[in-house]
Amino acid sequence: MGKALEGVRVLDMTHVQSGPSSTQILAWLGADVVKLETPGRGDITRGQLRDLPGVDSLYFTMLNANKRSITLNMKSEQGKEVFTKLVSSVDVLVENFGPGVVDRFGFPWERLHEINERLIYASIKGFGPGRYANFKAYEVIAQAMGGSMSTTGFEQGPPTATGAQIGDSGTGIHLVAAILAALYQRTSTGRGQRVQVAMQDAVLNLCRVKLRDQQRLAHGPLGEYPNERFGDEVPRSGNASGGGQPGWAVRCAPGGPNDYIYVIVQPVGWAPLTELIGRPELAADPDWATPEARLSKLDKVFAMVEEWTEQRTKWEVMELLNARNIPCGPILSTKELIEDETLAELGTVVEVPHPERGAFKTVGCPLKLSDSPVDVERSPLLGEHNDEVLGELGYSAADVEQLRTAGVI
């Protein structure tokens, strides 16, 4: 069975997380992704946060599956010649350098388009053109400047970063969508194009409901928030759902740091919930029976639920609530997730062999296509595919050896 992106060639000039997360998805979908790295060092994450000395870190291996690796000195004239051939042979070039880096190599968009008019040149930057354009951006900076941190945490606490990497991997997913759109448009135009996604823009896109609420504030307090006071900006609201259906994380037995379950109280679920927690009389009580009546005392609602959940484990609560069609979800720790048998069966978490570090676990492809199955393969060793890729470009074995001796690869 073929792959969705079979026949698409990608030159991956990305590093760290935002870019590699994007190109890894393209590779999972069947594209031939060739990762271009600096000779001798490669992607900086190969050596960052190492758990085993002298072995590619999990940071690298978990973001570069299913790719091939070549090394190339872009500052040398021979390196630029090789790069030109690479560009002429691919469909997509992806990079997440700081502003202007690829231009300084001598390859601005105009030059790249001249070499290959069908090329899609895709970039991740911290910010769009304008005031912030030349600022450096990292994961939490993108969260800070995209609306996430100001709206995450509890009311009296400081702004808080989310564990989900919405600045890096979130931007990478946005870039995948842009690249696929450009590839589709090329089928009718025959032309490539410039594609860019800013990390700030991607985070803000994921925080759009907070911009919704910012505008709603002009008409009064936000009733679905538990906050007692509202100013002129959306407040931090703890674990409130922030949507039309109120929810909260309530404690469970035996009281560990992740012994919580998140419970949503829908109108249809109120009666079965009151019966379950031993307060059936509240189902028809006009002071509690409607969403409007409960809105002003959601803290009391979830306090009653918590009195009941504290006597049971989160798994017991999950079974009891789901049996009554009450939405809920136990707070799963990283240990629970990596050991979850269901996630392993689904391929959400997979085990991958590696020639140097041995087997390790990583996430599987979250995109499921019936006619494009994904086998997660290991990340490449640095320069592992130099001979192979250069041979595809027409270089002989002697040519490759000369490039190696000259420090070009």
C-alpha positions as CSV (number, residue, x, y, z in Angstrom):
1,M,0.0,0.0,0.0
2,G,1.3,3.4,-0.9
3,K,1.9,6.5,1.3
4,A,0.0,9.7,1.1
5,L,3.1,11.8,0.3
6,E,5.0,9.2,-1.6
7,G,7.1,10.8,-4.3
8,V,7.4,14.1,-2.4
9,R,11.0,15.1,-1.5
10,V,11.7,17.4,1.4
11,L,15.0,19.1,2.3
12,D,14.9,19.5,6.0
13,M,17.1,22.3,7.3
14,T,15.4,22.5,10.6
15,H,16.7,22.0,14.1
16,V,15.5,21.8,17.8
17,Q,11.7,21.2,17.9
18,S,9.4,23.4,15.9
19,G,10.8,22.5,12.5
20,P,11.7,18.9,13.1
21,S,8.2,18.2,14.5
22,S,6.8,19.4,11.2
23,T,9.1,17.5,8.9
24,Q,8.7,14.3,11.0
25,I,4.9,14.4,10.2
26,L,5.7,14.8,6.5
27,A,8.1,11.8,6.8
28,W,5.4,9.8,8.6
29,L,3.0,10.6,5.8
30,G,5.5,9.1,3.3
31,A,7.6,12.0,2.1
32,D,11.3,11.4,1.6
33,V,12.8,13.8,4.2
34,V,16.5,14.5,3.9
35,K,17.8,16.2,7.0
36,L,20.7,18.6,6.3
37,E,23.0,19.0,9.2
38,T,26.3,20.7,10.1
39,P,29.3,18.3,9.8
40,G,30.6,17.0,13.1
41,R,27.8,18.3,15.3
42,G,24.5,18.1,13.5
43,D,21.2,19.3,15.0
44,I,22.1,20.7,18.4
45,T,19.5,18.5,20.1
46,R,21.6,15.4,19.3
47,G,23.7,16.4,22.3
48,Q,21.2,18.2,24.5
49,L,19.6,16.6,27.6
50,R,21.5,13.4,27.0
51,D,20.7,10.5,29.2
52,L,23.4,8.3,27.8
53,P,26.9,9.6,27.0
54,G,27.9,9.8,23.4
55,V,24.5,8.8,22.1
56,D,21.9,10.9,20.3
57,S,19.5,12.3,22.9
58,L,15.9,11.4,23.2
59,Y,15.2,15.0,22.4
60,F,16.6,14.3,18.9
61,T,15.4,10.8,18.4
62,M,11.8,11.6,19.2
63,L,11.6,14.4,16.7
64,N,13.5,13.0,13.7
65,A,12.0,9.6,13.0
66,N,11.7,8.3,9.4
67,K,14.3,10.8,8.0
68,R,17.6,10.5,6.2
69,S,20.6,12.5,7.4
70,I,23.3,14.2,5.4
71,T,26.0,16.7,6.5
72,L,27.0,19.7,4.5
73,N,29.3,22.7,5.1
74,M,27.2,25.5,3.7
75,K,30.0,28.0,4.0
76,S,32.2,26.3,1.5
77,E,31.8,26.8,-2.3
78,Q,31.6,23.1,-2.9
79,G,28.9,22.9,-0.2
80,K,26.9,25.6,-2.0
81,E,27.2,23.6,-5.2
82,V,25.9,20.5,-3.5
83,F,23.1,22.5,-1.9
84,T,22.1,23.9,-5.3
85,K,21.7,20.4,-6.7
86,L,19.7,19.4,-3.6
87,V,17.4,22.3,-4.0
88,S,16.8,21.5,-7.7
89,S,15.8,18.0,-6.8
90,V,13.3,18.5,-4.0
91,D,9.7,19.7,-3.7
92,V,9.9,21.3,-0.3
93,L,12.6,23.1,1.7
94,V,11.9,23.6,5.3
95,E,13.9,25.8,7.7
96,N,13.5,27.4,11.1
97,F,16.7,29.5,11.4
98,G,16.7,33.0,12.7
99,P,15.6,35.7,10.3
100,G,18.0,36.1,7.3
101,V,20.2,33.1,8.0
102,V,19.5,31.3,4.7
103,D,19.8,34.6,2.8
104,R,23.3,35.0,4.3
105,F,24.3,31.6,2.9
106,G,23.6,33.2,-0.5
107,F,20.2,31.7,-1.1
108,P,17.3,34.2,-0.6
109,W,13.9,33.1,-1.8
110,E,14.4,34.7,-5.2
111,R,17.5,32.6,-5.8
112,L,15.9,29.4,-4.6
113,H,12.9,30.1,-6.8
114,E,15.3,30.6,-9.7
115,I,17.0,27.3,-9.1
116,N,13.6,25.4,-8.8
117,E,10.4,27.2,-9.7
118,R,8.3,24.4,-8.3
119,L,10.0,24.6,-4.9
120,I,7.9,25.3,-1.8
121,Y,10.1,27.2,0.6
122,A,8.6,26.8,4.1
123,S,9.8,28.7,7.2
124,I,9.0,28.9,10.9
125,K,9.9,32.2,12.5
126,G,9.2,33.5,16.0
127,F,7.2,36.4,14.8
128,G,5.8,37.9,11.6
129,P,7.1,41.0,9.9
130,G,7.0,44.2,12.0
131,R,8.1,45.2,15.5
132,Y,9.0,41.8,16.7
133,A,10.4,40.3,13.5
134,N,14.1,40.1,14.6
135,F,13.4,38.9,18.2
136,K,14.5,35.5,19.2
137,A,11.7,33.1,20.1
138,Y,11.6,29.9,22.1
139,E,8.7,27.7,23.3
140,V,7.7,29.7,26.4
141,I,8.4,33.1,24.8
142,A,5.8,32.1,22.1
143,Q,3.4,31.1,24.9
144,A,4.1,34.4,26.6
145,M,3.5,36.5,23.6
146,G,0.6,34.5,22.1
147,G,-1.9,34.8,24.9
148,S,-1.4,31.4,26.5
149,M,0.5,32.3,29.7
150,S,-1.6,35.3,30.7
151,T,-4.7,33.0,30.7
152,T,-3.1,29.9,32.3
153,G,-2.9,29.3,36.0
154,F,-4.9,30.3,39.0
155,E,-6.3,33.7,39.7
156,Q,-3.9,34.8,42.4
157,G,-0.9,32.9,40.9
158,P,1.7,34.0,38.3
159,P,1.3,33.4,34.6
160,T,2.0,29.8,33.9
161,A,3.4,27.9,30.9
162,T,1.6,24.8,29.6
163,G,3.4,21.5,29.4
164,A,2.0,21.1,25.9
165,Q,4.6,22.5,23.5
166,I,2.1,24.7,21.7
167,G,4.8,27.2,20.6
168,D,7.1,24.6,19.0
169,S,5.2,21.5,18.0
170,G,2.0,23.5,17.7
171,T,3.6,25.7,15.1
172,G,5.1,22.7,13.4
173,I,1.6,21.3,12.9
174,H,0.4,24.6,11.5
175,L,3.4,24.5,9.0
176,V,2.4,21.0,7.9
177,A,-1.0,22.4,6.9
178,A,0.5,25.3,5.0
179,I,2.9,23.0,3.1
180,L,0.2,20.6,2.1
181,A,-1.9,23.5,0.9
182,A,1.0,24.8,-1.2
183,L,1.6,21.3,-2.6
184,Y,-2.0,21.0,-3.6
185,Q,-2.1,24.5,-5.2
186,R,1.0,23.6,-7.2
187,T,-0.9,20.8,-8.9
188,S,-2.9,23.5,-10.7
189,T,-0.3,26.3,-11.0
190,G,2.9,24.3,-11.5
191,R,4.6,26.9,-9.3
192,G,6.1,26.7,-5.8
193,Q,5.6,29.5,-3.3
194,R,6.9,31.0,0.0
195,V,5.2,29.6,3.1
196,Q,5.7,31.0,6.6
197,V,4.3,30.4,10.0
198,A,5.1,32.5,13.0
199,M,5.2,30.9,16.5
200,Q,3.3,33.8,18.0
201,D,0.6,33.5,15.4
202,A,0.2,29.8,15.9
203,V,-0.1,30.1,19.7
204,L,-2.6,32.9,19.3
205,N,-4.6,30.7,16.9
206,L,-4.7,28.0,19.6
207,C,-5.8,30.7,22.1
208,R,-8.6,32.1,20.0
209,V,-11.3,31.4,22.6
210,K,-9.5,33.8,25.0
211,L,-9.8,36.5,22.3
212,R,-13.5,35.6,22.1
213,D,-13.8,36.1,25.8
214,Q,-11.8,39.4,25.7
215,Q,-14.5,40.8,23.5
216,R,-17.3,39.4,25.6
217,L,-16.0,41.2,28.7
218,A,-17.3,44.4,27.2
219,H,-20.8,43.1,28.0
220,G,-20.2,42.0,31.6
221,P,-18.6,39.3,33.7
222,L,-17.9,35.9,32.2
223,G,-20.4,33.6,34.0
224,E,-18.7,30.4,33.1
225,Y,-15.5,31.5,34.9
226,P,-15.2,30.9,38.6
227,N,-13.6,34.3,39.2
228,E,-15.4,36.7,41.6
229,R,-14.0,39.9,40.0
230,F,-13.3,40.8,36.4
231,G,-11.2,43.7,35.1
232,D,-10.7,44.6,31.5
233,E,-8.8,41.5,30.4
234,V,-9.5,37.8,30.5
235,P,-8.3,36.4,33.9
236,R,-6.6,33.2,34.8
237,S,-9.3,30.8,35.8
238,G,-7.5,27.7,37.1
239,N,-9.1,24.5,35.8
240,A,-12.3,26.0,34.7
241,S,-13.3,24.7,31.2
242,G,-13.9,28.2,29.9
243,G,-16.6,26.8,27.7
244,G,-20.4,26.3,27.7
245,Q,-20.1,23.2,29.9
246,P,-18.6,23.8,33.4
247,G,-15.8,21.5,34.5
248,W,-13.2,21.1,37.2
249,A,-10.4,18.8,38.3
250,V,-11.5,17.1,41.6
251,R,-9.3,15.0,44.0
252,C,-9.4,11.3,44.2
253,A,-8.0,8.6,46.5
254,P,-5.3,8.0,47.6
255,G,-4.4,11.6,47.2
256,G,-1.2,11.6,45.1
257,P,-0.1,14.5,42.9
258,N,-2.0,13.2,39.9
259,D,-4.9,11.5,41.7
260,Y,-7.5,13.8,40.1
261,I,-10.2,13.5,37.6
262,Y,-11.7,16.2,35.4
263,V,-15.5,16.2,35.4
264,I,-17.8,18.1,33.1
265,V,-21.3,18.9,34.4
266,Q,-23.7,18.9,31.4
267,P,-27.4,19.7,32.0
268,V,-28.4,16.2,31.0
269,G,-25.8,14.7,33.4
270,W,-26.9,16.6,36.5
271,A,-29.6,14.2,37.6
272,P,-27.5,11.0,37.3
273,L,-24.6,12.9,38.9
274,T,-26.7,13.9,42.0
275,E,-27.8,10.3,42.4
276,L,-24.3,9.0,42.1
277,I,-22.9,11.3,44.8
278,G,-25.8,10.7,47.1
279,R,-27.6,14.0,46.7
280,P,-30.6,13.0,44.5
281,E,-32.8,15.7,46.0
282,L,-30.8,18.4,44.2
283,A,-31.9,17.1,40.8
284,A,-35.3,18.8,41.0
285,D,-34.4,21.5,43.5
286,P,-35.0,24.9,41.7
287,D,-31.9,26.3,43.4
288,W,-29.7,23.6,41.7
289,A,-31.7,22.0,38.9
290,T,-30.8,24.3,36.0
291,P,-27.4,25.4,34.6
292,E,-28.4,29.0,35.4
293,A,-29.1,28.2,39.0
294,R,-25.7,26.3,39.3
295,L,-23.6,28.9,37.6
296,S,-23.2,31.2,40.6
297,K,-22.2,28.3,42.9
298,L,-20.0,26.0,40.7
299,D,-17.5,25.9,43.6
300,K,-20.1,24.3,45.8
301,V,-21.1,21.9,42.9
302,F,-17.6,20.6,42.5
303,A,-17.0,20.6,46.3
304,M,-19.8,18.1,46.6
305,V,-18.5,16.0,43.7
306,E,-15.1,16.0,45.3
307,E,-16.4,14.8,48.6
308,W,-17.6,11.7,46.7
309,T,-14.5,11.3,44.5
310,E,-12.0,11.5,47.4
311,Q,-13.3,8.2,48.5
312,R,-12.5,6.4,45.2
313,T,-9.6,6.1,42.8
314,K,-9.7,8.1,39.6
315,W,-10.1,4.8,37.7
316,E,-13.1,3.8,39.8
317,V,-14.6,7.3,39.3
318,M,-14.0,7.1,35.6
319,E,-15.9,3.8,35.3
320,L,-18.8,5.0,37.4
321,L,-19.2,8.3,35.6
322,N,-18.8,6.9,32.1
323,A,-21.4,4.3,32.9
324,R,-23.8,7.2,33.3
325,N,-22.5,9.1,30.3
326,I,-21.0,11.8,32.4
327,P,-17.9,13.3,30.6
328,C,-14.7,12.9,32.6
329,G,-11.1,12.2,32.2
330,P,-8.5,11.1,34.8
331,I,-5.3,13.2,35.0
332,L,-2.7,10.8,33.5
333,S,0.9,11.2,34.5
334,T,3.7,10.8,32.0
335,K,4.5,7.4,33.6
336,E,0.9,6.3,33.2
337,L,0.9,7.4,29.6
338,I,4.1,5.7,28.6
339,E,3.0,2.5,30.2
340,D,-0.6,2.6,29.0
341,E,-1.4,-0.7,27.2
342,T,-4.3,0.8,25.2
343,L,-2.1,3.6,23.8
344,A,0.5,1.0,22.9
345,E,-2.1,-1.1,21.0
346,L,-3.2,2.0,19.1
347,G,0.3,3.0,18.2
348,T,-0.1,6.3,20.1
349,V,3.1,5.3,22.0
350,V,5.5,3.1,20.2
351,E,8.8,1.4,20.9
352,V,11.6,1.9,18.4
353,P,14.9,0.1,18.2
354,H,18.1,2.2,17.9
355,P,21.6,0.9,17.0
356,E,23.3,2.9,19.7
357,R,20.9,3.5,22.6
358,G,18.8,0.4,22.2
359,A,15.0,0.5,22.3
360,F,13.2,3.6,23.4
361,K,9.6,4.8,23.5
362,T,8.2,7.7,21.5
363,V,4.9,9.1,20.2
364,G,3.4,7.5,17.1
365,C,1.9,9.4,14.3
366,P,-1.3,11.2,15.5
367,L,-2.7,11.4,12.0
368,K,-4.5,8.2,11.0
369,L,-5.1,7.6,7.2
370,S,-6.7,4.3,6.2
371,D,-4.7,4.0,3.0
372,S,-1.4,5.5,4.3
373,P,-0.3,3.4,7.3
374,V,2.7,4.6,9.3
375,D,5.6,2.6,10.6
376,V,7.7,4.7,13.0
377,E,11.3,4.2,12.1
378,R,14.4,5.3,14.1
379,S,16.0,8.7,13.6
380,P,19.2,8.7,11.4
381,L,22.7,8.8,12.7
382,L,24.6,12.0,11.8
383,G,25.5,11.9,8.1
384,E,24.3,8.3,7.8
385,H,23.0,8.8,4.3
386,N,25.7,11.0,2.8
387,D,26.8,8.4,0.2
388,E,23.2,7.4,-0.6
389,V,21.8,10.9,-1.1
390,L,24.8,12.3,-3.0
391,G,24.8,9.2,-5.2
392,E,21.2,10.1,-6.1
393,L,22.4,13.5,-7.1
394,G,25.0,12.0,-9.5
395,Y,28.1,12.1,-7.4
396,S,30.4,9.1,-7.8
397,A,32.0,7.3,-4.8
398,A,35.3,9.1,-5.6
399,D,33.4,12.4,-5.6
400,V,31.9,11.7,-2.3
401,E,35.2,10.8,-0.8
402,Q,36.8,14.0,-2.1
403,L,34.0,16.0,-0.5
404,R,34.5,14.2,2.8
405,T,38.3,14.8,2.7
406,A,37.7,18.5,2.0
407,G,35.4,18.8,5.0
408,V,32.4,19.6,2.8
409,I,30.4,16.7,4.3
